Amino acid sequence: MSVNPFASILAQTGAPGSKTAAWKAVAVLYHAYFTGLILMITTRKSGAHAGEWIYRTFRRQHHEKFLSSFQKLGLDKLPHAVASAQFHYLSNSVGGAEVEYVHESDRKAWVHFCHPRWAYEGAALCGVPLEVSDGFLRGWYGHNGVSLGNPRLGFVCTSRDTTAEYGLAGYFQEYDHDLAPGERLQYASGEMAPPFDPGAAPKLDPAQWPEERLHKANRNYAMEYIKTGLPELVEILGPGEAAALGQLAGNLIGRQYFWQVRELLGTEGDSALDFAHFMAAMATAQDDGAEVSGTTDDATVRVTGWRLMRGRDNEHGAVFEAWKGLWEGCLAVHNRFLAIQIGDRMDYGDDAFEWRIRKVR
């Protein structure tokens, strides 16, 4: 049984092709891409590389989102340990994760990410190394006190999710003394999180968070991992290897999830023009503009805007090379006798992305 307070709302995606169903399509694809990248880096490089990538991705996200989200969630007046735990409970619940929150005192509050873990859908959990969980914790949880200007705030991890313990769990605690850098994240395996009481958990104001905003936030949650993750992958592996592994992961994920995504979008057919309409629907669902032209066998979709990487105008071209694998994989399942070519590229300074889909056999 789900503990996510928004599960019933997020499950109601609307009719295929509706705005909320299209947002769900984006969330599904980027969520899977994030998991695929973890596994790709782990198997093609190493667990250490995957852990470092997660650490850098989450530290970057932390700096960009943590403090700015406090006021949005109404947490800025709470004690820091409580506010930190409530932040992770609310933000991850909106993202679709199964997570619990327990208030023990104003100086100690728990957060527990239950199985099944959002980040490792299905059997993927079996292929995720321990370094990835540590990367999450080092990148974000152990840095909350620093960002809040509270040198006494730390996080104690009591369970990790890939070791057949009870999920990823621990508590934020405000100590009586300032913490050294090595004390901000500690491990106390074996401590059990207290029982979860949904009635005592924090809630979002429904007037401020109507259903449509929750669906859109769920989409943004998945997109954010790719927005921050791909540039960090380039930094860790270098542009050539990052582009190659990112593209391969995207290609495989596109192949695996195409039918599920297309059903949500409500698109049909197997022609070049049909795929151009599929790409346009995906672009629109990401808040980008799109225009389709051409014929059944030779079509073009021109996409204006790249919301995924908004604000990252100077990222290396390898980010795009990795990301385009998603659409190459989708096309391979849509119709393997079609090919995709890229004309204009916004990441090269053009005013749009121009994708040409044409019949090759």
Sine and cosine of phi, psi and omega as CSV:
sin_phi,cos_phi,sin_psi,cos_psi,sin_omega,cos_omega
0.00,0.00,0.73,-0.68,-0.05,-1.00
-0.93,0.36,0.64,-0.77,0.13,-0.99
-0.99,-0.16,-0.07,1.00,-0.03,-1.00
-0.95,0.33,0.86,-0.51,-0.06,-1.00
-0.93,0.38,-0.27,0.96,-0.03,-1.00
-0.96,-0.29,0.13,0.99,-0.11,-0.99
-0.85,0.53,-0.69,0.73,-0.05,-1.00
-0.92,0.39,-0.57,0.82,0.03,-1.00
-0.94,0.34,-0.73,0.69,-0.05,-1.00
-0.93,0.37,-0.40,0.92,0.03,-1.00
-0.96,0.27,-0.34,0.94,-0.03,-1.00
-1.00,-0.03,0.99,0.11,-0.11,-0.99
-1.00,0.08,-0.13,0.99,-0.03,-1.00
1.00,0.07,0.01,-1.00,-0.03,-1.00
-0.93,0.37,0.48,-0.88,0.06,-1.00
-0.80,0.60,0.72,-0.69,-0.02,-1.00
1.00,0.01,-0.17,0.99,0.06,-1.00
-0.95,0.32,0.26,-0.97,-0.02,-1.00
-0.85,0.53,-0.72,0.69,-0.05,-1.00
-0.94,0.34,-0.57,0.82,0.05,-1.00
-0.92,0.39,-0.62,0.79,0.03,-1.00
-0.92,0.39,-0.63,0.77,0.07,-1.00
-0.89,0.46,-0.62,0.78,0.04,-1.00
-0.90,0.45,-0.62,0.79,0.03,-1.00
-0.86,0.51,-0.69,0.73,0.03,-1.00
-0.90,0.44,-0.71,0.70,-0.01,-1.00
-0.87,0.49,-0.68,0.73,-0.01,-1.00
-0.88,0.48,-0.73,0.69,-0.08,-1.00
-0.93,0.37,-0.70,0.71,-0.03,-1.00
-0.96,0.29,-0.55,0.83,0.11,-0.99
-0.86,0.51,-0.75,0.66,0.00,-1.00
-0.90,0.43,-0.61,0.79,0.01,-1.00
-0.90,0.44,-0.64,0.76,0.03,-1.00
-0.88,0.48,-0.74,0.67,0.04,-1.00
-0.88,0.47,-0.68,0.74,0.01,-1.00
-0.87,0.49,-0.63,0.78,0.03,-1.00
-0.91,0.42,-0.65,0.76,0.06,-1.00
-0.85,0.53,-0.75,0.67,-0.03,-1.00
-0.93,0.36,-0.61,0.79,0.00,-1.00
-0.90,0.44,-0.72,0.70,0.00,-1.00
-0.91,0.41,-0.65,0.76,0.00,-1.00
-0.89,0.46,-0.72,0.69,-0.11,-0.99
-0.99,0.13,-0.55,0.84,-0.02,-1.00
-1.00,0.00,-0.40,0.92,0.05,-1.00
-0.90,-0.44,-1.00,-0.01,0.01,-1.00
-0.18,-0.98,0.24,-0.97,0.10,-1.00
-0.89,0.46,-0.56,0.83,0.02,-1.00
-0.90,0.43,-0.65,0.76,0.05,-1.00
-0.90,0.44,-0.67,0.74,0.00,-1.00
-0.90,0.44,-0.68,0.74,0.02,-1.00
-0.90,0.45,-0.65,0.76,0.02,-1.00
-0.92,0.39,-0.62,0.78,0.04,-1.00
-0.89,0.45,-0.70,0.71,0.03,-1.00
-0.90,0.44,-0.68,0.73,0.03,-1.00
-0.83,0.55,-0.77,0.64,-0.06,-1.00
-0.93,0.36,-0.59,0.81,0.04,-1.00
-0.89,0.45,-0.72,0.70,-0.05,-1.00
-0.96,0.26,-0.54,0.84,0.06,-1.00
-0.92,0.39,-0.63,0.77,0.04,-1.00
-0.91,0.42,-0.70,0.72,0.05,-1.00
-0.89,0.46,-0.65,0.76,0.00,-1.00
-0.85,0.53,-0.76,0.66,-0.02,-1.00
-0.90,0.44,-0.55,0.83,-0.08,-1.00
-1.00,0.09,-0.47,0.88,-0.20,-0.98
-0.86,-0.52,-0.42,0.91,-0.21,-0.98
-0.87,0.49,-0.88,0.47,-0.09,-1.00
-0.93,0.38,-0.61,0.79,-0.02,-1.00
-0.91,0.42,-0.44,0.90,-0.03,-1.00
-1.00,0.09,-0.29,0.96,-0.04,-1.00
-0.84,0.55,-0.77,0.64,-0.04,-1.00
-0.92,0.38,-0.61,0.79,0.03,-1.00
-0.85,0.52,-0.57,0.82,-0.03,-1.00
-1.00,-0.06,0.00,1.00,0.04,-1.00
0.95,0.32,0.60,0.80,-0.11,-0.99
-0.94,-0.35,-0.04,1.00,-0.19,-0.98
-0.94,0.34,-0.23,0.97,-0.01,-1.00
-0.98,-0.21,0.01,1.00,-0.07,-1.00
-1.00,0.02,0.36,-0.93,0.15,-0.99
-0.83,0.55,0.55,-0.83,-0.18,-0.98
-0.89,0.46,-0.63,0.78,0.02,-1.00
-0.90,0.43,-0.69,0.73,0.00,-1.00
-0.92,0.39,-0.71,0.70,-0.02,-1.00
-0.88,0.47,-0.64,0.77,-0.01,-1.00
-0.90,0.44,-0.72,0.70,0.00,-1.00
-0.91,0.41,-0.65,0.76,0.02,-1.00
-0.91,0.41,-0.58,0.81,0.06,-1.00
-0.85,0.53,-0.76,0.65,-0.05,-1.00
-0.93,0.36,-0.55,0.83,0.05,-1.00
-0.91,0.41,-0.77,0.64,-0.09,-1.00
-0.95,0.30,-0.74,0.68,-0.07,-1.00
-0.91,0.41,-0.63,0.78,-0.01,-1.00
-0.98,0.22,-0.50,0.86,0.09,-1.00
-0.90,0.44,-0.68,0.73,0.06,-1.00
-0.87,0.49,-0.57,0.82,0.02,-1.00
-0.96,0.28,-0.20,0.98,0.03,-1.00
0.96,-0.27,0.05,1.00,-0.03,-1.00
-0.98,0.20,0.48,-0.88,0.10,-0.99
-1.00,0.02,0.95,-0.31,-0.13,-0.99
-0.60,-0.80,0.56,-0.83,0.02,-1.00
-0.88,-0.48,0.41,-0.91,0.06,-1.00
-0.73,-0.68,0.68,-0.73,0.06,-1.00
-0.69,-0.72,0.82,-0.58,0.08,-1.00
-1.00,0.01,0.88,-0.48,0.05,-1.00
-0.99,-0.17,-0.63,0.78,0.10,-1.00
-0.29,-0.96,0.06,-1.00,0.04,-1.00
-0.93,0.37,-0.20,0.98,0.00,-1.00
-0.91,-0.41,0.08,1.00,-0.01,-1.00
-0.47,-0.88,0.85,-0.52,-0.01,-1.00
-0.59,-0.81,0.64,-0.77,-0.12,-0.99
-0.98,-0.17,0.47,-0.88,0.20,-0.98
-0.69,-0.72,0.69,-0.73,-0.10,-0.99
-0.68,-0.73,0.92,-0.39,0.08,-1.00
-1.00,0.01,0.93,-0.38,-0.13,-0.99
-1.00,0.10,0.31,-0.95,0.22,-0.98
-0.99,0.16,0.60,-0.80,0.01,1.00
-0.96,0.27,0.65,-0.76,-0.03,-1.00
-0.98,0.19,0.74,-0.67,-0.02,-1.00
-0.84,0.54,-0.68,0.74,-0.13,-0.99
-0.94,0.35,-0.40,0.92,-0.12,-0.99
-0.84,-0.54,0.96,0.29,-0.11,-0.99
-0.88,0.48,0.66,-0.75,0.09,-1.00
0.87,0.50,-0.70,-0.72,-0.06,-1.00
-0.96,0.27,-0.11,0.99,-0.01,-1.00
-0.84,0.54,-0.46,0.89,0.00,-1.00
-0.81,0.59,-0.55,0.83,-0.05,-1.00
-0.94,0.33,-0.30,0.95,-0.05,-1.00
-0.97,-0.26,0.10,0.99,-0.08,-1.00
-0.99,-0.10,0.83,-0.55,-0.02,-1.00
-0.98,0.21,0.31,-0.95,-0.04,-1.00
-0.88,0.48,-0.49,0.87,-0.03,-1.00
-0.87,0.50,-0.44,0.90,0.00,-1.00
-0.93,0.36,-0.72,0.69,0.07,-1.00
-0.86,0.52,-0.68,0.73,0.02,-1.00
-0.90,0.44,-0.57,0.82,0.03,-1.00
-0.90,0.44,-0.67,0.74,0.08,-1.00
-0.83,0.56,-0.76,0.64,-0.11,-0.99
-0.92,0.38,-0.69,0.72,0.01,-1.00
-0.92,0.39,-0.62,0.79,-0.08,-1.00
-0.95,0.32,-0.55,0.83,-0.11,-0.99
-0.83,-0.56,-0.87,0.50,-0.21,-0.98
-0.89,0.46,-0.65,0.76,-0.01,-1.00
-0.97,0.25,-0.03,1.00,-0.05,-1.00
-0.93,-0.36,-0.02,1.00,-0.04,-1.00
-0.85,0.52,-0.71,0.71,-0.02,-1.00
-0.88,0.47,-0.63,0.78,0.03,-1.00
-0.88,0.47,-0.74,0.67,-0.04,-1.00
-0.92,0.39,-0.54,0.84,0.00,-1.00
-1.00,0.09,-0.04,1.00,-0.02,-1.00
0.94,0.34,0.47,0.88,-0.02,-1.00
-0.87,-0.50,0.99,-0.12,-0.07,-1.00
-0.94,0.33,-0.05,1.00,0.00,-1.00
-0.99,-0.16,-0.05,1.00,-0.05,-1.00
-1.00,-0.06,0.80,-0.60,0.04,-1.00
-0.68,-0.73,0.05,-1.00,0.04,-1.00
-0.80,-0.60,0.71,-0.71,0.03,-1.00
-0.92,-0.40,0.89,-0.45,0.02,-1.00
-1.00,0.05,0.82,-0.57,-0.04,-1.00
-0.94,-0.33,-0.18,0.98,0.00,-1.00
-0.33,-0.95,0.61,-0.79,0.07,-1.00
-0.88,-0.47,0.49,-0.87,-0.29,-0.96
-1.00,0.09,-0.26,0.97,-0.05,-1.00
-0.97,-0.24,0.26,0.97,-0.05,-1.00
-0.90,-0.44,0.27,0.96,-0.03,-1.00
0.88,0.48,0.50,0.86,0.21,-0.98
-1.00,0.05,-0.51,-0.86,-0.12,-0.99
-0.96,-0.27,0.49,0.87,0.01,-1.00
0.93,-0.38,-0.20,-0.98,0.10,-0.99
-0.99,-0.13,0.91,-0.42,-0.16,-0.99
-0.59,-0.80,0.35,-0.94,0.07,-1.00
0.22,-0.98,-0.13,-0.99,-0.04,-1.00
-0.66,-0.75,0.54,-0.84,0.18,-0.98
-1.00,0.07,0.71,-0.70,-0.02,-1.00
-0.67,-0.74,0.69,-0.72,0.12,-0.99
-0.99,-0.15,0.88,-0.48,-0.07,-1.00
-1.00,0.02,0.09,-1.00,0.02,-1.00
-1.00,0.04,-0.01,1.00,-0.04,-1.00
-0.64,-0.77,0.35,-0.93,0.08,-1.00
-0.92,0.39,0.60,-0.80,-0.02,-1.00
-1.00,-0.09,0.67,-0.74,0.16,-0.99
-0.95,0.31,0.36,-0.93,-0.01,-1.00
-0.77,0.63,-0.63,0.78,-0.02,-1.00
-0.97,0.25,-0.13,0.99,-0.01,-1.00
-0.98,-0.18,-0.12,0.99,-0.07,-1.00
-0.93,0.37,-0.46,0.89,0.11,-0.99
-0.81,-0.58,0.85,-0.52,-0.01,-1.00
-0.79,-0.62,0.29,-0.96,-0.01,-1.00
-0.83,-0.56,0.71,-0.70,0.04,-1.00
-0.63,-0.77,0.91,0.41,-0.06,-1.00
-0.85,0.53,0.72,-0.70,0.02,-1.00
0.93,-0.36,-0.41,0.91,0.10,-1.00
-0.93,0.36,0.73,-0.68,-0.06,-1.00
-0.99,-0.17,0.72,-0.69,0.07,-1.00
-0.91,0.42,0.63,-0.77,0.03,-1.00
-0.89,0.45,0.27,-0.96,0.03,-1.00
-0.87,0.50,0.55,-0.83,-0.01,-1.00
-1.00,-0.01,0.75,-0.66,0.07,-1.00
-0.91,-0.42,0.98,-0.20,-0.04,-1.00
-0.83,0.56,-0.54,0.84,-0.02,-1.00
-0.92,0.39,-0.41,0.91,-0.02,-1.00
-0.99,-0.11,-0.03,1.00,-0.03,-1.00
-0.97,0.23,0.46,-0.89,0.03,-1.00
-0.91,0.41,0.44,-0.90,-0.03,-1.00
-0.74,-0.67,0.50,-0.87,0.09,-1.00
-1.00,0.05,0.57,-0.82,0.05,-1.00
-0.93,0.37,0.90,-0.43,-0.04,-1.00
-0.88,0.48,-0.42,0.91,0.05,-1.00
-0.94,0.35,-0.54,0.84,0.03,-1.00
-1.00,0.02,-0.38,0.92,-0.05,-1.00
-0.80,-0.60,0.93,0.36,0.07,-1.00
-0.92,0.39,0.15,-0.99,-0.09,-1.00
-0.84,0.54,-0.66,0.75,-0.04,-1.00
-0.89,0.45,-0.64,0.77,0.01,-1.00
-0.91,0.41,-0.60,0.80,0.04,-1.00
-0.90,0.44,-0.68,0.73,0.02,-1.00
-0.90,0.45,-0.66,0.75,-0.01,-1.00
-0.93,0.37,-0.63,0.78,0.03,-1.00
-0.91,0.42,-0.58,0.81,0.06,-1.00
-0.89,0.46,-0.66,0.75,0.09,-1.00
-0.89,0.45,-0.73,0.68,-0.04,-1.00
-0.89,0.46,-0.56,0.83,0.00,-1.00
-0.85,0.53,-0.74,0.67,0.00,-1.00
-0.94,0.35,-0.64,0.77,-0.01,-1.00
-0.89,0.45,-0.58,0.82,-0.10,-1.00
-0.89,0.45,-0.56,0.83,0.01,-1.00
-0.90,0.44,-0.60,0.80,0.01,-1.00
-0.98,0.22,-0.61,0.79,0.01,-1.00
-0.86,0.51,-0.67,0.74,0.00,-1.00
-1.00,0.04,-0.51,0.86,-0.12,-0.99
-0.96,0.28,-0.67,0.75,-0.06,-1.00
-0.90,0.44,-0.71,0.71,0.06,-1.00
-0.87,0.49,-0.60,0.80,0.02,-1.00
-0.94,0.35,-0.52,0.86,0.06,-1.00
-0.90,0.43,-0.63,0.78,0.05,-1.00
-0.90,0.45,-0.65,0.76,0.00,-1.00
-0.90,0.43,-0.61,0.79,-0.08,-1.00
-0.98,0.18,-0.73,0.68,-0.13,-0.99
-0.99,-0.14,-0.24,0.97,-0.15,-0.99
1.00,0.02,0.42,-0.91,-0.12,-0.99
-0.88,0.47,-0.63,0.78,-0.05,-1.00
-0.90,0.43,-0.78,0.62,-0.05,-1.00
-0.95,0.30,-0.60,0.80,0.03,-1.00
-0.89,0.46,-0.69,0.73,0.02,-1.00
-0.90,0.44,-0.68,0.73,-0.05,-1.00
-0.92,0.40,-0.75,0.66,-0.02,-1.00
-0.95,0.31,-0.62,0.79,0.04,-1.00
-0.90,0.43,-0.64,0.77,0.02,-1.00
-0.92,0.38,-0.66,0.75,0.00,-1.00
-0.90,0.43,-0.71,0.70,0.04,-1.00
-0.87,0.49,-0.71,0.70,0.01,-1.00
-0.89,0.47,-0.67,0.75,0.00,-1.00
-0.88,0.48,-0.71,0.71,0.00,-1.00
-0.92,0.39,-0.65,0.76,0.01,-1.00
-0.91,0.40,-0.67,0.75,0.05,-1.00
-0.84,0.54,-0.67,0.75,0.02,-1.00
-0.91,0.42,-0.67,0.75,-0.06,-1.00
-0.95,0.32,-0.53,0.85,-0.17,-0.99
-0.93,-0.38,0.05,1.00,-0.08,-1.00
-0.83,0.55,-0.77,0.64,-0.08,-1.00
-0.90,0.43,-0.62,0.78,0.02,-1.00
-0.90,0.43,-0.68,0.73,-0.01,-1.00
-0.93,0.38,-0.69,0.72,-0.03,-1.00
-0.90,0.45,-0.61,0.79,0.04,-1.00
-0.87,0.49,-0.66,0.75,0.03,-1.00
-0.91,0.42,-0.62,0.79,0.00,-1.00
-0.96,0.28,-0.41,0.91,-0.01,-1.00
0.98,0.22,0.34,0.94,0.04,-1.00
-1.00,0.03,0.31,-0.95,-0.09,-1.00
-0.64,-0.77,0.05,-1.00,0.13,-0.99
1.00,0.10,0.12,-0.99,-0.01,-1.00
-0.71,-0.70,0.30,0.95,0.00,-1.00
-1.00,0.05,0.15,-0.99,0.09,-1.00
-0.87,0.49,-0.66,0.75,0.00,-1.00
-0.91,0.41,-0.62,0.79,0.04,-1.00
-0.88,0.47,-0.64,0.76,0.00,-1.00
-0.94,0.34,-0.56,0.83,0.08,-1.00
-0.87,0.48,-0.63,0.78,0.06,-1.00
-0.93,0.36,-0.57,0.82,0.09,-1.00
-0.87,0.49,-0.75,0.66,0.00,-1.00
-0.90,0.44,-0.60,0.80,0.03,-1.00
-0.91,0.42,-0.63,0.78,0.03,-1.00
-0.91,0.42,-0.64,0.77,0.05,-1.00
-0.91,0.41,-0.65,0.76,0.02,-1.00
-0.89,0.46,-0.71,0.70,0.01,-1.00
-0.88,0.48,-0.63,0.77,0.01,-1.00
-0.92,0.40,-0.31,0.95,0.06,-1.00
-0.99,-0.16,0.19,0.98,0.00,-1.00
0.95,0.31,0.44,0.90,0.11,-0.99
-0.97,-0.24,0.41,-0.91,0.07,-1.00
-1.00,0.06,0.45,-0.89,-0.02,-1.00
-0.47,-0.88,0.66,-0.75,0.08,-1.00
-0.78,-0.63,0.72,-0.69,-0.03,-1.00
-0.93,-0.37,0.66,-0.75,0.07,-1.00
-0.54,-0.84,0.19,-0.98,0.08,-1.00
0.92,-0.39,-0.30,-0.95,-0.09,-1.00
-0.87,-0.50,0.01,-1.00,0.00,-1.00
-0.84,0.54,-0.60,0.80,-0.08,-1.00
-0.98,-0.20,-0.14,0.99,-0.07,-1.00
-0.46,-0.89,0.99,-0.14,-0.12,-0.99
-0.81,-0.58,0.39,-0.92,0.01,-1.00
-0.76,-0.65,0.66,-0.75,0.16,-0.99
-0.84,-0.54,0.81,-0.59,-0.02,-1.00
-0.95,-0.32,0.89,-0.47,-0.10,-1.00
-0.95,-0.32,0.86,-0.51,0.03,-1.00
-0.97,-0.24,0.84,-0.55,-0.07,-1.00
0.98,-0.19,0.49,-0.87,0.08,-1.00
-0.60,-0.80,0.96,0.28,-0.10,-0.99
-0.84,0.54,-0.55,0.83,-0.01,-1.00
-0.79,0.62,-0.67,0.74,-0.07,-1.00
-0.93,-0.37,0.41,0.91,0.02,-1.00
-0.83,0.55,0.73,-0.68,-0.02,-1.00
1.00,0.07,0.03,1.00,-0.01,-1.00
-0.85,-0.53,0.81,0.59,-0.11,-0.99
-0.92,0.39,-0.34,0.94,-0.10,-1.00
-0.97,-0.26,0.26,0.96,0.00,-1.00
-0.94,0.33,0.45,-0.89,-0.03,-1.00
-0.90,0.44,0.53,-0.85,0.03,-1.00
-0.86,0.51,-0.30,0.96,0.04,-1.00
-0.90,0.44,-0.43,0.90,0.05,-1.00
-0.88,0.48,-0.74,0.68,0.04,-1.00
-0.90,0.44,-0.67,0.74,-0.03,-1.00
-0.86,0.50,-0.61,0.79,0.05,-1.00
-0.94,0.35,-0.73,0.69,-0.08,-1.00
-0.90,0.43,-0.59,0.81,-0.06,-1.00
-0.92,0.39,-0.27,0.96,0.07,-1.00
-0.85,0.52,-0.52,0.85,0.04,-1.00
-0.84,0.55,-0.71,0.70,-0.10,-0.99
-0.98,0.21,-0.51,0.86,0.10,-0.99
-0.91,0.42,-0.65,0.76,0.04,-1.00
-0.92,0.40,-0.68,0.73,0.04,-1.00
-0.86,0.51,-0.69,0.72,-0.03,-1.00
-0.90,0.43,-0.59,0.81,-0.02,-1.00
-0.88,0.48,-0.52,0.85,0.04,-1.00
-1.00,0.06,-0.62,0.78,0.05,-1.00
-0.82,0.57,-0.74,0.67,0.02,-1.00
-0.19,-0.98,0.95,-0.31,-0.09,-1.00
-0.95,0.32,-0.11,0.99,0.03,-1.00
-0.99,-0.12,0.23,0.97,0.09,-1.00
-0.93,-0.38,0.45,-0.90,0.06,-1.00
-0.79,-0.62,0.41,-0.91,0.00,-1.00
-0.88,-0.48,0.69,-0.72,0.04,-1.00
-0.80,-0.61,0.52,-0.86,0.00,-1.00
-0.93,-0.36,0.79,-0.61,0.08,-1.00
-0.99,-0.13,-0.98,-0.21,0.04,-1.00
-0.90,0.43,0.54,-0.84,0.03,-1.00
-0.70,-0.71,0.85,-0.53,0.01,-1.00
-0.89,0.46,-0.55,0.84,-0.01,-1.00
-0.95,0.31,-0.17,0.98,0.12,-0.99
-0.98,-0.19,0.09,1.00,0.05,-1.00
0.97,-0.23,-0.04,1.00,0.06,-1.00
-0.96,0.29,0.20,-0.98,-0.06,-1.00
-1.00,0.00,0.06,1.00,0.00,-1.00
-0.27,-0.96,0.22,-0.97,0.26,-0.97
-0.99,-0.14,0.75,-0.66,0.04,-1.00
-0.89,-0.46,0.89,-0.46,-0.03,-1.00
-0.93,-0.36,0.80,-0.60,0.06,-1.00
-0.93,-0.36,0.80,-0.59,0.01,-1.00
-0.91,-0.42,0.84,-0.55,-0.06,-1.00
-0.62,-0.79,0.39,-0.92,0.01,-1.00
-0.97,0.24,0.73,-0.68,-0.01,-1.00
-0.92,-0.40,-0.19,0.98,0.04,-1.00
-0.63,-0.77,0.00,0.00,0.00,0.00
